[in-house]
């Protein structure tokens, strides 16, 4: 079955060409220059891209003193231009964005609205022309048949256009073409009626046509001006053809037509500016929301690379929620049964590190652990933490897996295979010692900052001992793990007790996995062994092994920056899914159009109207034309002068209040009134209503009074001309002139009502009914002296035109208000989504600040970093502290009474949290917590330029004070928890390398000889003492700290060292 024919849809390039016809520039995407650019981002700190600017007028910059003031009001500096310059500017403005894609998106944004409005207008014209045809047929004109046929032809054209416009395949180009066809029919009717009827009454529909050209048809300003000018010139030609000279009535009609054209220009231009600004503001909100969403994705990706999702989401919820007072800090710990824990240590790491500088060592670890992280993901293991050259992970977290033991064994085999490649390529005697145990773990984070996901339990301790008692190149497992493996692997006795006292003391039965055949990768590199490697080839060799692939390195470059194309594509989908009728029925009341949600309506009522300036400008133009007409038509009288003075005083005072920034000096009360009106839509509506009523009363009162005197006075009793009063023919001519003049005045005043878009549609309807009713009542009186037939035809014709104009004005008011309200709603929703994203970004950033140092997190969130860039930095003078609680292991027991050890961990969490809270004190701001592992707390100071004081060594004294505070705080905990924990602290100073290792799960750490010595100061220290090196002693001694020499001690890997005990605070403190 063939589908029904549809309107052919033009390609995007055809639409581009259509919108670029106004510009002859060979580079339409470029701005014409700063002097020709209008920036639509009023009231915004963020400036748009150059491609999002729109050329409108020379020497005008929207939002920066050009076409908008600080409140976004229109036509601020436009009046400073000369008259000719203004006209040239308006008529030559392209009214389009230099970025054609943004322009096409804008046209699509209003396509459905304009399409719906066009259908409504065409239906209205069909009804109006039908009534006009009937009225013409009822008249006694000789050409009534020709006029009726003309109107009927126009109706048929409109019906065909309705069928075309109603199709879904219509685009912006066809809609513009349809508008030009409608304008052509208007011109045809004006010329034909002027020739066939030869009456001044033709001016009335011409005024309506001019107004429709500017306000109801989706045409550019230039074409609307051309159409309005052609209507006016046609009226002039018809008048000269029929009368051979310009009568007073013709002159007045031309004056009011010109006024209508000027009003249309003054309304079309700022209305277009306001719509484009609203569109770009909405686009800006969407762009900001998408950018924030992208940042959140990057932050969450980084966050979830460090913490499992369930832990991160729980922490984020707690940050967003209300704080609850409690004696203890919340602990983020979960218990998991039936998991397997793998510990792996690089044997021979010291010999490997001897071949590398500190920076190369960090890069080597990063690339090696990146490989391990990828293997962990492939083998369904969750990496827990990196401890120097030690790597441990768990299978069965966070989701239970029945094959957790198999996953860990395969992970161990792959790790051994990976380190074999390192040994073969670099010719260094390194290997992996792997230990695995299966059982129960408590997993989560401890403390308040620098969270690192960790696991605790006796089974974790046993897995660690299994690694220590293992054999290089072999996988050491317990009987519990073997039970889960079944017969999947061949095993042999492990004899772990012979190599580890813990295993021997606890009588742990161990086994070794018999390694399968060597993989083809190892065989290949065994054959291709280069012999000896050089330091400079480390990274190259690892890249050869595929350890430095792009997708393995954590970087936000994987998430490209939000570009205009993404925003435009998102908006295009949102626009296509946007239903005006659905949104209107969902959010607005049907008649008043007020929002159903009172809170939204209250916000909308406080939004300033940006077009108050243009309203007042149009009012001045209209009332000036009416004043000129009154002076020409009406005789001078006190009533006329009084009404005009009252009208102009009202307009001038209102303009003075609205145009507050135009005045050099302004009184304080007037300034406050101005701010109130410009910032409150309800007060602005009251002012608009006052101006309209005043203009109507002051315009119509002297006109009606004079008409009554002329048409019904038989003699000159009130100063009326005797010749007019006593001559019936002259009196009839004068009455006819006054009637026609009153008609066009009423139409102009009705257009004035439409000008004030700040008024709601219901108020406009009442005003239009009031004005039209007054007109019809006065018309029925004034037409009584005419023949019944002619009077009836004139009444019917005017009634039809007036009703059509009222419906058109209400239709335009409804369309404008609906568009304004829905644009506001869409922008409000985009703003709310943006704010939600900002809150989410704040939560994520707060979490990240508790995981990584701020400067490190910023490095990973920066979009302009190379994908394979490794973060590390050399720090020359860093003070490192290790603080441990050795006897906590004696306190930790897993019993049913203490929830299998959770309550012991809760106390440890309180201790670490107390240590973290001390870092919040101002004097300790230079100290950065590195990590806490078990009951060991590690911190460093002087890691950044701002915190490292190489002259006064304030970062060293701060660390000394912090160590003393830790000792005091633990004593306080002992006092209130009835425990006897003993702290042991070691401090050293020296150069370190700070950086992040681990591709998929970045972990910040510091490395170097100074770190190792600081760790030895802790492990070789004395309970309740703070042991420092000689370098630290020399600094603290000069600062007045009391220290005691411990003497010479043996330090593993360093030989004999002289150390000191820090006793108390500096004497000056």
Buried (B, 14 or more C-beta within 10 A) or exposed (E): EEEEEEBEBBEEEEBBEBBBEBBEEEEBBEBBEEEBBBBBBBEBEEEBEEBBBBBBBBBBBBBBEBBBBEBBBBBBBBEEBEEEBBBBBBEBBBBBBBBBBBBBBBBBBBBBBBBBBBBBBBBBBBBBBBBBBEBBBBBEBEBBEBBBEBBEBBBEBBEEBBEBBBBEEBBBBBBBEBBEBBBEBBBBBBBBBBBBBBBBBBBBBBBBBBBBBBBBBBBBBBBBBBBBBBBBEBBBEBBEEBEEEBEEBBBBBBBBBBBBBBBBBBBBBBBBBBBBBBBBBBBBBBBBBBBBBBBBEBBBBBBBBBBBEBBBBBBBEBBEEEEEEEEEBBBBBBBBEBBBBBBBBBBBBEEBBEBBEBBBBBBBBBBBBBBBBBBBEEBBBBBBBBBBBBBBBBBBBEEEBEBBBBBBBBBBBBBBBBBBBBBBBBEBEBBBBBBBBBBBBBBBBBBBBBBBBBBBBBBBBBBBBBBBBBBBBBBBBBEBBBEBBEEBBEBEEBBBBEBBEBBBEEEBBBBBBEBEEEBEBBEEBEEEBEEEBEEEBBBEBBBBBEBBBEEBBBBBBEBEEBEBEBBBEBBBEBBEEBEBEEBBEEBBEEEEBBBEEEEBBEEBBEBBBBBBBBBBBBBBBBBBBBBBBBEEBBEEBEEBEEBBEBBBEBBEBBBBBBBBBBEEEBEEEBEEBBBEBBBBBEBBBEBBBEBBBBBBEBBBBBBBBBBBBBBBBEEBEEEBBEEBBBEEEBBBEBBBBBBBBBBBBBBBBBBBBBBBBBBBBBBBBEBBEBBBEBBBEBBEBBBEBBEEEEBBBBBBBBBBBBBBBBBBBBBBBBBBBBBBBBBBBBBBBBBEBBBBBBEBBEBBBEBBEBBBBEBBBEBBBEBEBEBBEBBBBEBEBBBBBBBBBBBBEEBBEBEEEBBBBBBBBBBBBBBBBBBBBBBEEEBBBBBBBBBBBBBBBBBBBBBBEEBBBEEEBBBBBBBBBBBBBBBEBBEEBBEEEEBEBBBBBBBBBBBBBBBBBBBBBBBBBBBBBBBBBBBBBBBBBEEBBBBBBEBBBEBBEEBEBEBEEBEEBEBEEBEEBEBBBBEEBBEEE
